[in-house]
């Protein structure tokens, strides 16, 4: 199944284009850290 997926994907591949900004990523990371601070995980 993986080989089939890779072969199909490679037939019509497109370059990856990052659309998230650094600020949006850092904000999400901040929210995550705020939620898990103090947990025992």
N, C-alpha and C positions, 0 to 999 in steps of 0.2 A: 504494500500500500504506500509506503514511504517513497519507494522508487517511482511509482506511478505519479504521485504528487509532484515530486521533483522534476520528472520528465515533462509533465503538463505545465508546470510553472515556468520552466526554462524555455518553453516554446514561445511564450508571450511575456517574457520578463521585462520589468521596468526598473530603472534605478530608484532606490529608496530615497525619499525626500522627507527630511525631518521637518515637522510643522510646529512642534511645541517650542515655546521660548524657554530660555534658561529660568526666567522668573516664574513661569507657571510650574515648571518642574520643582523648583525650590519651594514654592508655596505648597504644593501637594506633599512634598517631603516633610515640611514643617507641620502640616496638619496631621500626618501620620504619626510623627514623633510625639506630638501633643497628645494623641489618643493613647499611645502605648507607654508613655512615661509613667512609671510607678507600677507597671504590671510585672508579674513575675515570669514573663515569657523570655 
